[in-house]
Amino acid sequence: MGSLTLQNISKSFGQVEVLKDINLEVESGEFLVFVGPSGCGKSTLLRIIAGLEDQTAGQVLIEEKPVDHLPPSKRGIAMVFQSYALYPHLTARGNMSLGLKQAGANKDRIAQQVQLAADMLSLESLLDRKPSELSGGQRQRVAIGRAIVREPTLFLFDEPLSNLDAALRVNTRIEIAKLHRTLNSTMVYVTHDQTEAMTLADKIVVLNEGRIEQVGHPLELYQRPANRFVAGFIGSPKMNFLRRDAAAAFGATEIGIRPEHLTLSRDRGSWKGVVSHAEHLGSDTFVYIEIEEHGLLTVRTAGEILCRPGESFYLTPNADAIHRFDADGVSTGQQAENSSTL
Amino acid sequence: MRLSHRSLTRSALIHLILGAYTVIALFPVILIAINSFKTRKAIFRSPLSLPDTESFSLIGYETVLKQGDFFGYFLNSLTVTLVSLFFVLLFGAMAAFALSEYRFRGNTLTGLYLALGIMIPIRLGTVAILQMMADLQLVNTLWSLILVYTAQGLPLAIFILSEFMRQISDDLKNAGRIDGLSEYVIFYRLVLPLVCPAMATVAVFTMIPIWNDLWFPLILAPGEETKTITLGAQVFIGQFVTNWNAVLAALTLAIVPVLVLYVIFSRQLIAGITSGAVK
């Protein structure tokens, strides 16, 4: 249960087209993540699925039934918001039971459902507190609890971790992943953070300027980005891009190389540059090297490496891991055809 | 050290200015109140002195309570003010919610049209209003006043409230929609409690001009049955002789209810005025 289909979804606000002909299939039980820069239309798309916004054209199907004429409460969905959006005048318990109460469920069932969700998220001791008496992380757990209680066919998450601090974000992320395994229900998750997308998703949809750039498994997007945008967006630190003769050597307009596929050497290599900055993380070192004609490149090396700003280094790309792009930014494959210059 | 010294003089200066303003604002009110407890002679001989054993007199209050239906006037004022206030807040909040929440054709235009009343005084339409009330046979009823005051209060109410409602998170309203709450429940249960401070601000700004108004009671409802307190106090101002004791006593009594209402709203009011600036 819980499949979702989007057919030719378009949305315009006046003259501005925010979504352009979106087609998508989400299978039952899948964890789908919309990811993209701010303003790419991912939140609007989620709101259209939820029924909070009307699409200009196209159709939304949940469990293969069109839901366009249904109000949000009748679509069998539950949503978790970035700002928690708890009702300030109700306790955590009140917040969690309101949806079922509105749907006319009987008291025993509501109490049972709330108990179940509270156990799952260890909210037991917080149930009688008002939202103002809860911390940010607790509020978001209550908001997730409110979603679980409704037993939706489809969970929608709208950047649920953005208001939490870094440590809490990791914990809640793990909690959401666990939840998905326990409930085994379909989840659609919106984020601008590619780490969240990579760690949570079964399937990532990369959106840019209202268009789907690529759909696929996280590692598939990482290893075989369809175009320059996806290549640059997925992965941290970012992929390095080189143009002109460096790209021409590989028969492309532009080439991309991930930081971990560059090798540093003091005496020889393809490109010569000067260290401008180094970040030592213990497990890895990120070295930023300024190369005269290509600008700043990032190199990721495992472990510690001694280097100071101003020192000269040579860089050598791993020829098998070079991504080639044509003039339109479309990927033309990874194998190097003309690597004789190396 | 120097900084704290400077800030001390600064705050002293600020308090001086605020204190001076308070004195200027309160002076006429206090003058009315103390003179209402004095004999007629004492009012004219030494208007600034406090009542002492010799000059103390309650003759003004006795006259007010005996002559005319003073409690009736009082009740009329209170009815008109409270009912108008209720309608202004209710319709103002509803219109503000619609303007801030829903996208529809002509939204901005409607908002501007509704705000027009802030710039154009309603008194310009007095003649037309009187004609209309006469046609509706509402002259000399409290409803004529309530309708006019509701119209008078709405523009500012809509203007202020729609600004505040725009600040309420969309997520909260959307969460309500997903839980199956109707738009009315979202409005009454989720949105209204959050704009309480703004409502109090609007309430005070709406209430005071209504309570103090002399113009419309005089024109639309001058009958004995429907007189408001400001109009009722005019009974004591004659062409040749003015009963100052009674006028001052009536005015002093008239201050009390607005004062009470103001105290009720004031805590919220402060939050309302500062919330935009501090947040």
HADDOCK unambig.tbl for C-alpha pairs under 7 A between the chains (distance, minus, plus):
assign (segid A and resid 52 and name CA) (segid B and resid 174 and name CA) 6.88 0.50 0.50
assign (segid A and resid 72 and name CA) (segid B and resid 177 and name CA) 6.36 0.50 0.50
assign (segid A and resid 72 and name CA) (segid B and resid 178 and name CA) 4.96 0.50 0.50
assign (segid A and resid 73 and name CA) (segid B and resid 177 and name CA) 6.47 0.50 0.50
assign (segid A and resid 73 and name CA) (segid B and resid 178 and name CA) 4.50 0.50 0.50
assign (segid A and resid 73 and name CA) (segid B and resid 179 and name CA) 5.60 0.50 0.50
assign (segid A and resid 73 and name CA) (segid B and resid 180 and name CA) 4.68 0.50 0.50
assign (segid A and resid 78 and name CA) (segid B and resid 178 and name CA) 6.80 0.50 0.50
assign (segid A and resid 81 and name CA) (segid B and resid 171 and name CA) 6.36 0.50 0.50
assign (segid A and resid 83 and name CA) (segid B and resid 171 and name CA) 6.85 0.50 0.50
assign (segid A and resid 85 and name CA) (segid B and resid 171 and name CA) 5.46 0.50 0.50
assign (segid A and resid 85 and name CA) (segid B and resid 172 and name CA) 4.38 0.50 0.50
assign (segid A and resid 85 and name CA) (segid B and resid 175 and name CA) 6.44 0.50 0.50
assign (segid A and resid 86 and name CA) (segid B and resid 172 and name CA) 6.69 0.50 0.50
assign (segid A and resid 98 and name CA) (segid B and resid 179 and name CA) 6.77 0.50 0.50
assign (segid A and resid 99 and name CA) (segid B and resid 179 and name CA) 4.25 0.50 0.50
assign (segid A and resid 99 and name CA) (segid B and resid 180 and name CA) 6.52 0.50 0.50
assign (segid A and resid 102 and name CA) (segid B and resid 179 and name CA) 6.92 0.50 0.50
assign (segid A and resid 102 and name CA) (segid B and resid 180 and name CA) 6.03 0.50 0.50
assign (segid A and resid 102 and name CA) (segid B and resid 181 and name CA) 6.98 0.50 0.50
